[in-house]
Amino acid sequence: MTTPTLTPATKLTCTQCGGELHPEAGELFVTCPFCGSTVYIDKAQVVFHWYLASTIDENEAKAALARWMAGNDTVKDLDKKSRLIGMNFEYFPIWYFKVKNDDQERIYIEPAAATSISELRSLRLPAGDLRKYEASVDSAATQPTVPLEAAQAWLAQRGVDPTQAAESALVHIPIYTFKYAFQNRIYTAVVEAATGKALANIFPAKAEAPYLAVGCAGALAFLCLATFPVIGMMSSDPSGVGIGTLACVGLGLPVGIALFIAASWVASKV
């Protein structure tokens, strides 16, 4: 089986003299350094090759992972109860599409190699932070295995017309991939090394059942208490509404305290 060519076209030549051009990101017109001709770059027909520089080191990436583990989405004390078992740094390839529609510009990302972290699609890559790909990145760069045509097909499945892409590029982004163990299971999380953002698809999430149970109990309790004034109003006693209201308020205070204690306990354990 023939492996598809995945290396993007990074060599541009002057249409007048054939000299090699090196446009910067965002440039539409480039002046040829050899003959002085001005060349228009139609980015819809050119695939650039960029990379995103890393701004955090290994320790800072671990700190970013710990902050994510200690956040509101994961189980209580995941940062303390989990055990880090592996870490790897790489420049991971993604397909970057800039699509213009109705005078609005949006960026779409598709992975250019196999990964279990589909959340990479949600990354935001400002064009101003992209740099020309350099050979110095090669040693840590993962080779792309997803053809551009496949990424365009995925884009179409998301309801985006690939032909509307004003610019397409292969971008290598710096990521730290962490493997950690929690309750005899192995999980994977990624820290994007340009912004420090942590990403994960599957992780030990907070259990929703205890929170739902407390919420339902609270709603049911106060619904029952709210019926006391109604019952008092329906009674023949003129003071029934007042008595029902006092009962509602009097019982509502200890019920509210009990529910607050229960909610605090759940928050500390889950």
C-alpha positions as CSV (number, residue, x, y, z in Angstrom):
1,M,0.0,0.0,0.0
2,T,1.4,3.4,-0.9
3,T,1.7,5.9,1.9
4,P,0.2,9.2,1.0
5,T,2.5,12.2,0.9
6,L,1.8,14.4,3.9
7,T,4.5,17.0,3.8
8,P,3.0,20.4,3.0
9,A,4.3,22.6,0.2
10,T,6.6,25.0,2.0
11,K,8.7,26.0,-1.0
12,L,7.2,28.9,-3.0
13,T,8.9,30.3,-6.1
14,C,8.6,33.6,-7.8
15,T,6.5,33.5,-11.0
16,Q,8.9,35.9,-12.7
17,C,12.4,34.5,-12.0
18,G,11.8,31.2,-10.2
19,G,13.6,32.3,-7.0
20,E,12.6,30.8,-3.7
21,L,10.2,32.9,-1.6
22,H,9.7,32.8,2.2
23,P,6.5,34.5,3.1
24,E,5.6,35.4,6.7
25,A,2.4,34.3,8.3
26,G,-0.5,36.5,7.2
27,E,1.4,38.0,4.1
28,L,-0.6,38.2,0.9
29,F,2.0,40.0,-1.1
30,V,5.7,39.1,-1.1
31,T,8.5,41.0,-2.9
32,C,11.0,38.7,-4.6
33,P,14.5,39.3,-3.2
34,F,16.0,38.3,-6.5
35,C,14.1,40.3,-9.2
36,G,12.0,42.6,-7.1
37,S,8.7,41.3,-8.5
38,T,5.6,41.4,-6.2
39,V,4.0,38.0,-5.8
40,Y,0.4,37.3,-4.5
41,I,0.1,34.3,-2.2
42,D,-3.3,32.6,-2.6
43,K,-3.4,30.8,0.7
44,A,-6.4,28.7,-0.4
45,Q,-4.0,26.9,-2.8
46,V,-0.9,26.8,-0.5
47,V,-0.4,24.7,2.5
48,F,2.0,26.3,4.9
49,H,4.1,24.5,7.6
50,W,4.3,26.2,10.9
51,Y,5.2,25.4,14.5
52,L,4.2,26.8,17.9
53,A,7.0,27.5,20.2
54,S,7.0,26.0,23.7
55,T,6.9,28.5,26.6
56,I,6.8,26.2,29.6
57,D,9.3,23.6,30.9
58,E,8.7,20.2,32.4
59,N,8.1,21.4,35.9
60,E,5.7,24.1,34.8
61,A,3.8,21.5,32.8
62,K,3.5,19.3,35.9
63,A,2.2,22.3,37.8
64,A,-0.4,23.0,35.1
65,L,-1.5,19.3,35.3
66,A,-1.8,19.5,39.1
67,R,-3.9,22.6,38.9
68,W,-6.3,20.9,36.4
69,M,-6.4,17.8,38.7
70,A,-7.3,20.0,41.7
71,G,-10.1,21.7,39.7
72,N,-13.9,21.4,39.8
73,D,-14.2,18.8,37.0
74,T,-12.1,16.0,38.6
75,V,-12.7,13.9,41.7
76,K,-11.7,15.2,45.0
77,D,-7.9,15.4,45.6
78,L,-7.1,13.8,42.3
79,D,-3.8,15.7,42.3
80,K,-2.9,14.0,45.6
81,K,-4.4,10.5,45.1
82,S,-3.1,9.9,41.6
83,R,0.4,8.7,40.7
84,L,2.3,10.0,37.7
85,I,3.8,7.1,35.8
86,G,5.0,8.6,32.6
87,M,5.6,11.9,30.7
88,N,6.6,12.6,27.1
89,F,7.3,15.9,25.2
90,E,6.7,16.2,21.5
91,Y,5.7,18.6,18.7
92,F,2.4,17.1,17.7
93,P,1.0,17.7,14.2
94,I,-2.4,19.2,13.6
95,W,-4.2,20.5,10.5
96,Y,-5.1,24.1,10.8
97,F,-8.0,25.6,8.7
98,K,-8.9,29.3,8.6
99,V,-12.4,29.6,7.3
100,K,-14.2,32.8,6.3
101,N,-18.0,32.8,6.1
102,D,-20.3,35.9,6.2
103,D,-17.4,38.2,7.0
104,Q,-16.5,36.1,10.0
105,E,-13.3,34.2,10.5
106,R,-13.0,31.0,12.4
107,I,-10.2,28.5,13.1
108,Y,-10.8,24.8,12.9
109,I,-8.3,22.1,14.0
110,E,-8.1,18.4,13.1
111,P,-5.3,16.1,14.4
112,A,-2.7,15.1,11.8
113,A,-1.7,12.0,13.6
114,A,-3.3,9.3,15.8
115,T,-4.2,10.5,19.3
116,S,-6.7,9.6,22.0
117,I,-7.1,13.3,23.0
118,S,-9.7,14.6,20.6
119,E,-9.9,17.7,22.8
120,L,-7.0,19.0,20.8
121,R,-9.7,20.2,18.4
122,S,-10.6,22.9,21.0
123,L,-7.2,24.5,21.1
124,R,-6.9,28.2,20.1
125,L,-3.9,29.0,18.1
126,P,-3.4,32.7,17.4
127,A,-1.9,33.2,14.0
128,G,0.6,35.7,15.4
129,D,2.2,33.0,17.5
130,L,2.9,30.7,14.6
131,R,6.5,30.4,13.3
132,K,8.1,29.0,10.2
133,Y,8.9,25.4,10.8
134,E,12.6,24.8,11.5
135,A,14.8,21.8,11.3
136,S,15.6,22.2,15.0
137,V,12.1,20.9,15.8
138,D,12.6,17.7,13.8
139,S,14.0,15.6,16.7
140,A,10.9,16.1,18.8
141,A,8.4,16.3,16.0
142,T,5.8,13.5,15.4
143,Q,5.4,12.8,11.7
144,P,1.9,13.4,10.3
145,T,0.0,10.3,9.3
146,V,-3.4,11.8,8.5
147,P,-3.6,13.1,4.9
148,L,-5.0,16.6,4.3
149,E,-7.9,15.1,2.4
150,A,-8.9,13.0,5.4
151,A,-8.8,16.1,7.7
152,Q,-10.9,18.0,5.1
153,A,-13.5,15.2,5.2
154,W,-13.6,15.4,9.0
155,L,-14.1,19.2,8.6
156,A,-17.1,18.5,6.3
157,Q,-18.6,16.2,8.9
158,R,-18.6,19.1,11.3
159,G,-20.7,21.0,8.9
160,V,-17.9,23.2,7.5
161,D,-17.2,23.4,3.7
162,P,-13.5,22.7,3.2
163,T,-13.6,24.7,0.0
164,Q,-14.3,27.8,2.1
165,A,-10.9,27.6,3.8
166,A,-8.9,30.7,3.1
167,E,-5.8,29.2,4.6
168,S,-4.7,25.6,5.4
169,A,-1.6,24.7,7.3
170,L,0.2,21.9,9.0
171,V,1.2,23.1,12.5
172,H,3.4,21.3,15.0
173,I,2.2,22.2,18.5
174,P,4.3,21.5,21.7
175,I,2.6,19.1,24.1
176,Y,3.5,17.2,27.3
177,T,1.6,13.9,27.4
178,F,1.2,12.5,31.0
179,K,0.2,9.1,32.0
180,Y,-1.2,8.7,35.6
181,A,-2.7,6.0,37.7
182,F,-5.8,6.3,39.8
183,Q,-7.7,3.5,41.5
184,N,-5.9,0.8,39.4
185,R,-6.7,2.6,36.1
186,I,-4.4,4.4,33.7
187,Y,-5.4,7.8,32.3
188,T,-3.9,10.2,29.8
189,A,-3.8,14.0,30.0
190,V,-2.1,16.5,27.8
191,V,-0.7,19.9,28.6
192,E,-0.2,22.2,25.7
193,A,3.2,23.8,26.2
194,A,2.5,27.2,24.6
195,T,-0.4,28.2,26.9
196,G,-0.3,25.6,29.7
197,K,-3.8,24.4,29.0
198,A,-4.6,20.9,30.2
199,L,-6.8,18.6,28.1
200,A,-8.2,15.1,28.6
201,N,-11.0,13.1,27.1
202,I,-11.4,10.4,29.8
203,F,-10.6,11.3,33.4
204,P,-11.8,10.5,37.0
205,A,-14.8,13.0,37.0
206,K,-16.8,14.0,40.0
207,A,-19.8,11.8,40.6
208,E,-23.0,13.6,39.8
209,A,-25.4,11.3,41.8
210,P,-24.6,12.6,45.3
211,Y,-25.1,16.2,44.2
212,L,-28.3,15.3,42.4
213,A,-29.5,13.5,45.5
214,V,-28.9,16.5,47.8
215,G,-30.5,18.9,45.2
216,C,-33.6,16.7,44.8
217,A,-33.9,16.3,48.6
218,G,-33.7,20.1,49.0
219,A,-36.3,20.7,46.3
220,L,-38.7,18.1,47.8
221,A,-38.3,19.4,51.4
222,F,-39.0,23.0,50.5
223,L,-41.9,22.0,48.3
224,C,-43.5,20.2,51.2
225,L,-42.8,23.2,53.5
226,A,-44.4,25.5,50.9
227,T,-47.7,23.6,51.3
228,F,-48.1,24.6,54.9
229,P,-49.4,28.1,54.2
230,V,-51.7,26.7,51.5
231,I,-53.1,24.2,53.9
232,G,-53.6,26.9,56.5
233,M,-55.4,29.1,53.9
234,M,-57.8,26.2,53.1
235,S,-58.6,25.6,56.7
236,S,-61.6,27.3,58.4
237,D,-59.4,28.9,61.0
238,P,-58.8,32.7,60.1
239,S,-55.3,32.4,61.5
240,G,-54.5,29.3,59.4
241,V,-52.3,31.2,56.9
242,G,-50.3,32.8,59.7
243,I,-49.8,29.5,61.5
244,G,-48.9,27.8,58.2
245,T,-46.3,30.5,57.4
246,L,-44.8,30.3,60.8
247,A,-44.5,26.5,60.5
248,C,-42.9,26.9,57.1
249,V,-40.3,29.3,58.3
250,G,-39.7,27.5,61.6
251,L,-39.1,24.2,60.0
252,G,-37.4,25.7,57.0
253,L,-34.5,26.9,59.0
254,P,-33.3,23.6,60.4
255,V,-34.0,21.9,57.1
256,G,-31.9,24.4,55.3
257,I,-29.1,23.9,57.8
258,A,-29.3,20.2,57.4
259,L,-29.1,20.4,53.6
260,F,-26.2,22.8,53.8
261,I,-24.3,20.3,56.0
262,A,-25.1,17.5,53.7
263,A,-24.0,19.5,50.6
264,S,-20.7,20.4,52.4
265,W,-20.1,16.8,53.3
266,V,-20.7,15.7,49.7
267,A,-18.4,18.5,48.3
268,S,-15.6,17.4,50.7
269,K,-15.9,13.7,49.8
270,V,-16.7,13.5,46.1
